[in-house]
Amino acid sequence: MKEILKESIKIHYENKDYTEVVRDALLCLTTEIRKKSDLKDNDGVDLINKAFSEKKPLIKINKLETETDKNKHRGIMDLSKGLIEYFRNPMSHSKQEYSKKIADAILVLLDEVILEEIFGSKSINSIDDWYLEITNELFPNTERYAKSLISTIPNNKYYELSVMLYKNRDNIPKLKDKIIDELVNNLSPEEFKDYCDVIERDLFGNVQEKEIISLLKFISSSIWKNLSNLAKNKIEDIALEDISKLYLDFEYDGGDYMPSEQQKGYILENSIHILENFSNLQDIIDIIIEKLTMDSNELLQDYLFEKYFLLIINKSSKQHYDLIDTIYDRLRYKNKPMWYNTVKKIIKQLPKDNYWYTSLAEGFGLELLEKDPFEDFDISKISKEDLPF
């Protein structure tokens, strides 16, 4: 017997109260129809008629293409209504007594036929269809499509679908942040809190690094603000430890050099979209600067520069003279065109009085509107003739 039916009738069946067993079993039937059809305010024959309507069914036990399909669909509808009208409804008007034989017959019919078909049926409002659409490789990750799709999803499915996507995050072929954000932003305050709690619970216990990394992709700034201080502190501190231990190594597999599986840095990299919320952000930036200016591993320096130079410019509360010197060293030796192109593109967009602009603009062939006469800026460290690339 199906577990949900078994649990519904268990107590009364053990007590040999078979009239109540019939009531419990038919309540189980209507509950499952209501869940599958999403008709929360309907009951009895009205519920069944709307759920299995031939013109606009909310539950389809088959494709309804052939006459046989239609007959079976109508049969499940009529069997369900017959049980409700013949056995359950009379209980509302007068005392009824049903035997074990009748109760058993109803249970067999429900278990082997009606519930079997309902459990295997297609719900028009099932989140499975939306889940398959969102997780499809061809799903366009755009705000326009996200807004269009969410308008087709009932409001009461947002939470269930959001949690389903989160729980199955490792099976999603590529990031679908636009639709996920749209779903989460439309949750009720209570649902949003519950969703944040689901994510937070996964931060603790026997959790692995790869699980933390996949979880971080689902933490937006709004979710971050709703996490507990304990959860925030854990993420911030493991990100700090992660960047502190960061090194880059490559292993030879016989045909090419591949990144080592042991290298760190992925936790911080996957936190980039929420880093500005970290209370220890300056500590993290200080470590990045130290590795950029002191570490002799050029692979590591290139990686950090590409990932975090813009973050340093926008979020650091300090002025980093060592990094200025390192950038000029790269230009002098003409061995880092990526550094040159990246820096020039970024500083061209900065205000003229910005520290990074005043420190780097002249060396990159950009005009300074006015130079602070009190600023100790040594342009002799690189001449225009030495401009690289």
C-alpha positions in Angstrom: 0.0 0.0 0.0 1.2 3.5 -0.8 2.8 5.1 2.3 0.6 8.2 2.2 -2.6 6.1 2.2 -1.2 3.7 4.8 -0.3 6.6 7.2 -3.7 8.2 6.7 -5.7 5.1 7.8 -3.2 3.5 10.2 -4.7 4.4 13.6 -8.3 3.7 12.8 -7.5 0.5 11.0 -5.5 -0.8 13.9 -8.5 0.1 16.2 -10.9 -1.7 13.7 -12.9 1.5 13.3 -13.6 0.8 9.6 -16.1 3.6 9.1 -13.4 6.1 10.1 -10.9 4.2 7.9 -13.2 4.9 4.9 -13.4 8.6 5.9 -9.6 8.8 6.3 -9.0 7.1 3.0 -11.3 9.4 1.0 -9.8 12.4 2.8 -6.4 11.2 1.6 -7.9 11.0 -2.0 -9.2 14.6 -1.9 -6.1 15.9 -0.3 -3.9 14.4 -3.1 -6.2 15.8 -5.8 -6.2 19.2 -4.1 -2.3 19.2 -3.9 -2.0 18.0 -7.5 -4.5 20.4 -9.0 -3.6 23.4 -6.7 -7.3 23.9 -5.9 -7.0 24.8 -2.3 -10.5 26.2 -1.8 -12.5 23.3 -3.3 -13.7 20.0 -2.0 -15.7 16.9 -2.8 -17.4 16.6 -6.2 -16.7 20.2 -7.1 -13.0 19.6 -6.5 -13.0 16.5 -8.7 -15.0 18.1 -11.5 -12.6 21.1 -11.7 -9.4 19.0 -11.3 -10.4 16.4 -14.1 -12.4 18.8 -16.3 -12.3 17.4 -19.8 -12.2 20.9 -21.4 -9.5 22.4 -19.1 -8.1 19.6 -16.8 -5.7 20.5 -14.1 -4.7 16.9 -13.7 -4.1 14.7 -16.8 -3.6 11.0 -16.3 -2.6 10.6 -19.9 -2.2 12.7 -23.1 -6.0 12.8 -23.7 -5.4 12.2 -27.4 -7.3 9.0 -28.2 -10.8 7.9 -27.2 -9.3 5.3 -24.9 -7.2 8.1 -23.2 -10.4 10.1 -22.7 -12.3 7.2 -21.4 -9.7 6.4 -18.8 -9.4 10.0 -17.7 -13.2 10.2 -17.4 -13.2 6.9 -15.5 -10.8 8.1 -12.8 -12.9 11.2 -12.4 -16.2 9.2 -12.2 -14.7 6.6 -9.8 -13.4 9.4 -7.5 -16.8 11.2 -7.5 -18.6 7.9 -7.0 -16.6 7.1 -3.8 -17.2 10.6 -2.5 -20.9 10.6 -3.2 -21.7 7.1 -2.2 -19.5 6.7 0.9 -18.2 10.0 2.2 -21.1 12.5 1.7 -23.7 10.4 3.5 -21.5 10.6 6.6 -22.2 14.3 6.7 -25.9 13.8 7.0 -26.4 10.6 9.0 -24.6 7.9 10.9 -23.0 5.3 8.6 -21.4 2.0 9.4 -18.9 0.4 7.0 -17.4 -3.1 7.4 -13.8 -4.2 7.1 -14.8 -5.8 3.8 -16.0 -2.5 2.4 -13.1 -0.6 3.8 -10.6 -3.1 2.3 -12.3 -2.9 -1.1 -12.1 0.9 -1.1 -8.5 0.8 0.0 -7.6 -1.6 -2.9 -9.4 0.5 -5.4 -7.7 3.7 -4.2 -4.3 2.1 -3.9 -4.2 0.1 -7.1 -6.1 2.2 -9.4 -7.2 5.8 -8.5 -4.1 7.0 -6.5 -1.9 5.0 -8.8 -3.1 7.1 -11.7 -3.1 10.4 -9.8 0.4 9.9 -8.6 1.6 9.1 -12.1 -0.4 11.9 -13.7 0.7 15.2 -15.1 -0.3 18.3 -13.2 -0.8 21.5 -15.2 0.5 23.4 -12.2 3.4 21.0 -11.4 6.7 22.7 -10.8 8.4 19.8 -12.6 7.7 21.4 -16.0 9.1 24.8 -14.9 12.1 23.1 -13.3 12.8 21.2 -16.5 12.5 24.5 -18.5 14.8 26.4 -16.2 17.5 23.7 -16.0 17.5 23.1 -19.8 20.9 24.0 -21.3 19.2 26.3 -23.8 17.4 28.3 -21.2 18.3 32.0 -21.8 19.7 33.6 -18.7 18.2 37.0 -19.3 16.1 39.3 -17.2 13.5 39.6 -20.0 12.9 35.9 -20.2 13.0 35.5 -16.4 10.2 38.1 -16.0 8.2 36.5 -18.9 8.5 33.0 -17.4 7.7 34.0 -13.8 4.4 35.5 -15.0 3.3 32.0 -16.0 4.1 30.5 -12.6 1.4 30.7 -9.8 2.6 32.7 -6.8 2.2 29.8 -4.5 4.8 27.8 -6.5 7.6 30.4 -6.2 9.0 29.1 -2.9 8.8 25.4 -3.8 10.5 26.0 -7.1 13.2 28.2 -5.5 14.0 25.5 -3.0 14.0 22.8 -5.7 16.5 24.7 -7.8 18.7 25.4 -4.8 18.6 21.8 -3.6 19.5 20.5 -7.1 22.1 23.2 -7.8 24.8 20.7 -8.6 22.8 19.2 -11.4 22.1 22.5 -13.1 24.3 22.8 -16.2 25.0 26.5 -16.0 24.1 29.4 -13.6 20.5 30.6 -14.0 20.8 33.6 -11.6 18.3 35.8 -13.4 15.3 33.5 -13.0 16.5 32.5 -9.5 16.7 36.1 -8.4 13.3 36.8 -9.9 11.7 33.9 -8.0 13.4 34.8 -4.7 12.5 38.5 -5.1 8.9 37.6 -5.4 8.7 35.4 -2.3 6.5 36.6 0.6 8.4 37.8 3.6 7.7 34.5 5.4 8.8 32.5 2.4 11.9 34.6 2.0 12.9 34.0 5.6 12.3 30.2 5.2 14.4 30.2 2.0 17.3 31.9 3.8 17.0 29.4 6.6 17.3 26.5 4.1 20.5 27.9 2.8 21.9 28.8 6.2 21.4 25.3 7.5 23.6 23.9 4.8 26.5 26.0 6.0 27.0 24.0 9.1 27.8 20.4 10.0 29.9 18.0 7.8 30.0 20.4 4.8 32.7 20.1 2.1 34.4 22.9 0.2 32.6 22.1 -3.1 29.3 22.4 -1.3 30.2 25.8 0.1 31.2 26.9 -3.3 27.9 25.8 -5.0 25.9 27.4 -2.1 27.6 30.8 -2.4 26.2 31.2 -5.9 22.7 31.3 -4.4 23.5 34.0 -1.8 22.5 37.4 -3.1 23.1 40.7 -1.2 19.5 40.5 0.1 19.9 37.0 1.3 23.2 37.9 2.9 21.5 40.6 5.0 19.1 38.0 6.3 21.7 35.5 7.4 22.7 35.2 11.1 25.9 36.8 12.3 27.2 33.3 12.9 26.6 32.3 9.2 28.2 35.6 7.9 31.2 35.2 10.2 31.8 31.7 9.0 31.6 32.6 5.3 33.9 35.7 5.8 36.5 33.7 7.8 36.7 30.7 5.5 37.0 33.2 2.5 39.9 34.9 4.4 41.6 31.6 5.1 41.0 30.5 1.5 42.8 33.5 0.1 45.5 33.3 2.7 46.4 29.8 1.6 46.0 30.5 -2.1 48.6 29.2 -4.4 48.5 28.2 -8.0 50.1 25.0 -9.2 49.9 23.0 -12.4 50.2 19.2 -12.9 51.4 17.6 -16.1 48.9 14.9 -17.4 51.1 13.7 -20.3 49.7 16.1 -22.8 49.1 19.5 -21.1 49.5 21.3 -17.8 46.3 21.2 -15.8 45.4 23.2 -12.6 46.1 21.2 -9.5 43.0 19.9 -7.7 44.6 21.0 -4.4 44.8 24.7 -5.1 42.7 27.2 -3.2 41.0 30.5 -4.1 37.6 29.2 -5.3 35.7 30.1 -2.2 36.7 33.8 -2.5 36.2 33.8 -6.2 32.6 32.5 -5.8 32.0 35.2 -3.2 32.9 38.1 -5.5 29.2 39.1 -5.9 28.7 39.6 -2.2 32.3 40.6 -1.1 31.3 44.3 -0.6 29.1 43.1 2.3 32.0 41.4 4.1 33.0 43.0 7.4 36.6 41.7 6.9 36.8 42.9 3.3 39.8 45.2 3.9 41.7 42.2 5.5 41.0 40.2 2.4 42.2 43.0 0.2 45.4 43.4 2.3 46.2 39.7 1.7 45.6 40.0 -2.0 47.9 43.0 -2.2 50.6 41.2 -0.3 50.5 38.3 -2.7 50.4 40.6 -5.7 53.5 42.5 -4.6 55.5 40.0 -2.6 54.8 36.5 -4.1 57.2 35.4 -6.9 54.7 33.1 -8.5 53.7 35.1 -11.7 50.8 32.7 -12.4 49.3 33.6 -9.0 49.9 37.3 -9.5 48.1 37.3 -12.9 45.2 35.3 -11.5 44.8 37.8 -8.5 45.2 40.8 -10.7 42.6 39.6 -13.2 40.1 38.7 -10.5 40.5 41.4 -7.9 42.1 44.6 -9.3 38.8 46.2 -9.9 37.6 45.2 -6.4 40.8 46.8 -4.9 40.2 50.1 -6.7 36.6 50.3 -5.8 36.5 48.9 -2.2 39.9 49.4 -0.6 40.0 52.0 2.1 43.8 52.3 1.8 46.3 53.6 -0.7 48.6 50.9 -1.9 52.0 52.3 -3.1 53.5 48.8 -3.3 50.9 47.8 -5.9 51.6 51.0 -7.9 55.3 50.0 -7.9 54.5 46.4 -9.0 52.3 47.6 -11.9 55.1 49.9 -13.1 57.5 47.1 -12.8 55.3 45.0 -15.1 55.2 47.8 -17.6 59.0 48.4 -17.5 59.8 44.8 -18.3 57.1 44.7 -21.0 56.0 41.2 -20.1 52.4 41.7 -19.0 50.2 43.1 -21.8 47.2 41.9 -19.9 48.1 44.2 -16.9 48.6 47.2 -19.2 45.3 46.8 -21.0 43.4 46.1 -17.8 44.8 49.0 -15.9 44.4 51.5 -18.7 40.8 50.5 -19.4 39.9 50.9 -15.7 41.7 54.1 -14.9 40.3 55.9 -18.0 36.9 55.6 -16.3 37.9 57.0 -13.0 37.4 60.6 -11.7 40.5 62.7 -12.3 41.0 63.2 -8.6 40.9 59.5 -7.8 44.1 58.2 -6.1 44.6 55.5 -8.7 44.1 57.9 -11.6 46.6 60.4 -10.2 49.1 57.6 -9.5 48.8 55.8 -12.8 47.4 58.1 -15.5 50.6 59.8 -16.6 52.5 56.6 -16.8 49.8 55.1 -19.1 49.9 58.1 -21.4 46.7 59.7 -20.1 46.5 63.4 -19.3 46.3 64.7 -15.7 44.1 67.7 -15.4 46.0 69.0 -12.5 48.7 67.5 -10.4 48.8 68.0 -6.7 52.0 69.9 -6.0 52.2 68.2 -2.6 51.9 64.7 -4.0 55.1 62.8 -4.1 54.6 61.2 -7.5 57.7 60.0 -9.2 56.9 59.8 -13.0 60.6 59.1 -13.6 60.0 55.5 -12.7 58.8 55.0 -16.3 59.2 57.2 -19.3 57.0 57.5 -22.4 59.7 55.7 -24.4 59.3 52.7 -22.1 55.6 52.4 -22.6 55.1 48.8 -23.5 53.2 46.7 -26.0 
